[in-house]
């Protein structure tokens, strides 16, 4: 059992279960037949619907535990990511996205719900167990979608860094990687034939952070991850996507930022 600060609170996380694969399967599931059916369809659709450019896809390992930390600019992000790797991925997703038929597909394709504003110890435990079981886990450390200009990043939460250090500490003889990925859309609100870049950044090795006092290592890793995800730190909340249920009634106004300002930011 370990206790560490996450999002300003002290969270206690139990030690990993001995029967880890069974514990993981109870909370997170990938339907093999559904994944085999939909993965090539998703990939083909992305290449036809968007103009996708993946930079440095070889930095994502073909097997073994890995933590992928992405910027979050659209609800297309998880599907666009399938263009960067053939691996079946596990996703931490906001609980308000698990609605109706969409929720059913998400649950059967490796996603699991979490309250991104107040993540529970159980959610972090499950993330850790997935990684220790050798899975590839996707996290959006900004917490939600932000309709920012390219290469802007919202101040990220420390949960991703905590998870990475916790897992590396549990696997001292088997280093795994934290890989930042920037997703850059040519249009603020993606539409047909929008250009999309997936910039797979240099993986972050975690050993040196574990040599520091835990709080110092956590702050340093969070800062380093944030710098890999964006060149400009943007703390504006006016461009934050509303919760799923509210967004259906009150969609964000595309005219909130002038066209000229967006074009300037995109150059």
C-alpha positions in Angstrom: 0.0 0.0 0.0 1.4 3.4 -1.0 0.2 7.0 -0.3 1.1 9.9 -2.6 -0.2 13.4 -3.4 -2.4 13.5 -6.6 -4.2 16.7 -7.6 -3.4 18.2 -4.2 -4.8 15.3 -2.2 -3.2 12.3 -0.6 -4.4 9.1 -2.2 -3.8 5.6 -0.9 -3.3 2.9 -3.5 -3.2 -0.7 -2.6 -0.3 -3.0 -3.6 -0.7 -4.8 -6.9 -2.7 -8.0 -6.9 -0.9 -11.2 -7.3 -3.4 -12.4 -9.9 -3.0 -9.1 -11.9 -4.4 -10.3 -15.3 -7.7 -11.4 -13.6 -8.0 -8.1 -11.7 -7.4 -6.1 -14.9 -9.9 -8.0 -16.9 -12.7 -7.3 -14.4 -12.5 -3.5 -15.0 -11.2 -3.0 -18.5 -12.0 -5.2 -21.5 -11.1 -5.4 -25.2 -13.4 -7.6 -27.3 -11.1 -9.4 -29.6 -13.6 -9.9 -32.4 -14.9 -6.3 -32.2 -11.4 -4.9 -32.3 -10.4 -7.0 -35.3 -13.5 -5.9 -37.1 -13.3 -2.2 -36.3 -9.6 -1.4 -36.1 -8.9 -1.6 -39.9 -12.2 0.3 -40.5 -11.2 3.1 -38.0 -7.8 3.3 -39.6 -9.1 3.5 -43.1 -11.7 6.0 -42.2 -9.2 8.3 -40.5 -6.9 8.3 -43.6 -9.9 9.1 -45.8 -11.7 11.6 -43.6 -8.5 13.5 -42.5 -5.1 14.1 -43.9 -3.1 12.4 -41.3 0.7 12.8 -40.8 2.4 10.7 -38.1 5.8 11.9 -37.1 8.2 9.4 -35.5 5.7 6.5 -35.1 8.6 4.1 -34.5 9.0 5.6 -31.0 5.9 3.7 -29.9 7.1 0.2 -28.9 5.3 -2.7 -30.6 4.9 -4.6 -27.3 5.4 -4.2 -23.6 4.2 -1.7 -21.0 4.0 1.9 -22.2 2.2 5.1 -21.1 1.1 7.4 -23.9 0.3 11.0 -22.8 -1.6 13.0 -25.4 -2.9 16.6 -25.8 -6.6 16.6 -26.1 -8.1 18.7 -28.9 -11.0 16.7 -30.3 -13.2 13.7 -29.6 -11.6 12.3 -32.7 -8.2 12.0 -30.8 -8.5 8.3 -29.7 -9.5 7.2 -33.2 -6.8 9.3 -34.9 -4.2 7.7 -32.6 -4.9 4.3 -34.2 -3.0 5.7 -37.3 0.2 5.9 -35.2 0.4 2.3 -33.9 -1.2 -1.1 -34.7 -1.4 -1.9 -30.9 -4.7 -2.4 -29.1 -4.8 0.5 -26.6 -6.4 1.0 -23.3 -7.9 4.5 -22.6 -8.8 6.4 -19.5 -11.8 8.5 -20.6 -14.1 10.9 -18.9 -17.1 9.2 -17.3 -19.6 11.6 -19.0 -18.5 10.1 -22.4 -19.9 6.7 -21.6 -23.4 7.3 -23.0 -25.7 5.0 -24.9 -24.3 3.1 -27.8 -21.0 5.1 -27.8 -20.5 4.0 -24.2 -21.0 0.4 -25.1 -18.4 0.5 -27.8 -15.9 2.4 -25.6 -16.2 -0.2 -22.8 -15.7 -3.1 -25.3 -12.7 -1.4 -27.0 -10.5 -0.9 -24.0 -11.8 2.4 -22.5 -12.8 2.8 -18.9 -14.5 5.7 -17.1 -13.0 8.0 -14.6 -14.1 11.3 -13.0 -11.3 13.5 -14.5 -12.0 16.3 -12.0 -11.7 14.0 -9.0 -10.0 10.7 -9.9 -10.5 8.0 -7.4 -7.8 5.6 -6.0 -9.6 2.8 -7.7 -9.1 4.4 -11.2 -5.4 5.0 -10.5 -5.1 1.4 -9.3 -6.6 0.1 -12.5 -4.3 2.2 -14.6 -1.3 0.9 -12.7 -2.5 -2.7 -13.0 -2.9 -2.3 -16.8 0.7 -1.1 -17.2 2.1 -3.7 -14.9 0.3 -6.3 -17.1 2.2 -5.1 -20.1 -0.5 -3.0 -21.7 -0.3 0.3 -23.6 -2.3 2.9 -21.7 -3.5 6.3 -23.1 -4.0 9.3 -20.8 -5.0 12.9 -21.6 -3.2 14.7 -18.7 -4.9 18.0 -19.5 -8.1 16.4 -18.1 -10.5 17.4 -20.9 -10.7 18.8 -24.4 -9.3 22.3 -25.0 -9.8 24.0 -28.4 -6.4 25.7 -28.3 -4.2 26.9 -31.1 -1.5 24.4 -32.2 1.3 23.7 -29.7 -0.5 25.3 -26.8 -1.0 23.1 -23.7 -3.2 23.5 -20.6 -1.3 23.1 -17.3 -1.4 19.4 -16.8 -2.4 17.4 -13.8 0.2 15.5 -11.8 -1.7 12.2 -11.9 0.1 11.0 -15.1 3.6 11.7 -13.6 2.5 9.9 -10.4 1.3 6.9 -12.3 4.5 6.7 -14.4 6.8 6.8 -11.3 4.6 4.4 -9.4 4.8 1.8 -12.2 8.5 2.3 -12.7 9.1 1.8 -9.0 7.1 -1.5 -9.2 9.2 -2.6 -12.2 12.8 -1.6 -11.2 14.4 -4.2 -13.6 12.1 -3.6 -16.5 12.2 0.1 -17.6 9.1 1.3 -19.4 8.5 4.6 -21.3 6.4 7.6 -20.9 5.7 8.9 -24.4 4.3 12.4 -25.0 2.3 12.9 -28.2 1.0 16.2 -29.6 -2.1 16.1 -31.8 -2.3 19.1 -34.0 -5.3 19.9 -36.2 -5.2 22.5 -39.0 -8.7 23.6 -38.0 -9.8 24.4 -34.5 -13.0 22.3 -35.0 -11.9 19.4 -37.2 -14.0 18.8 -40.4 -13.6 16.8 -43.6 -10.0 16.7 -44.9 -8.6 18.6 -42.0 -4.9 18.1 -41.7 -3.9 16.2 -38.6 -0.3 15.8 -37.2 0.6 13.3 -34.6 3.9 14.3 -33.2 5.4 11.5 -31.2 7.9 13.1 -28.9 11.1 11.7 -27.5 10.2 9.1 -24.8 10.9 10.1 -21.2 13.0 7.6 -19.2 11.9 7.6 -15.6 14.9 6.3 -13.7 16.5 9.7 -12.9 13.2 11.0 -11.4 13.1 8.1 -9.0 16.4 9.2 -7.6 14.9 12.5 -6.4 12.7 12.9 -3.4 9.2 11.8 -4.5 7.6 15.2 -4.4 10.5 16.8 -6.2 10.6 14.0 -8.8 6.8 14.3 -9.3 7.0 18.1 -9.9 10.0 17.8 -12.2 8.4 15.0 -14.3 5.1 16.9 -14.6 7.0 20.0 -15.8 9.1 18.0 -18.3 6.0 16.3 -19.6 4.2 19.5 -20.0 7.1 21.1 -22.0 7.0 18.1 -24.4 3.3 18.5 -24.9 3.3 22.2 -25.8 5.5 25.2 -26.4 3.0 27.7 -24.9 1.3 27.1 -21.5 -2.3 28.3 -21.9 -4.5 28.4 -18.8 -7.6 29.8 -20.5 -10.8 28.0 -19.6 -13.0 29.7 -22.2 -11.8 27.2 -24.8 -12.5 24.2 -22.6 -15.1 21.7 -23.9 -18.2 21.5 -21.7 -19.3 18.2 -20.3 -20.8 15.9 -22.9 -24.4 16.3 -21.8 -24.1 20.1 -21.7 -22.3 20.2 -25.1 -25.3 18.8 -26.8 -27.4 21.7 -25.7 -24.8 24.4 -25.7 -22.1 23.7 -28.3 -19.0 25.9 -28.2 -19.1 29.0 -30.4 -16.6 28.6 -33.3 -16.5 32.4 -33.6 -15.2 32.9 -30.0 -11.7 33.4 -31.4 -11.4 35.6 -34.5 -10.4 33.9 -37.7 -7.4 36.1 -38.1 -6.1 35.2 -34.6 -6.5 31.5 -35.3 -4.7 31.8 -38.6 -1.8 33.7 -37.0 -1.5 31.0 -34.2 -1.5 28.3 -36.8 1.4 29.7 -38.7 
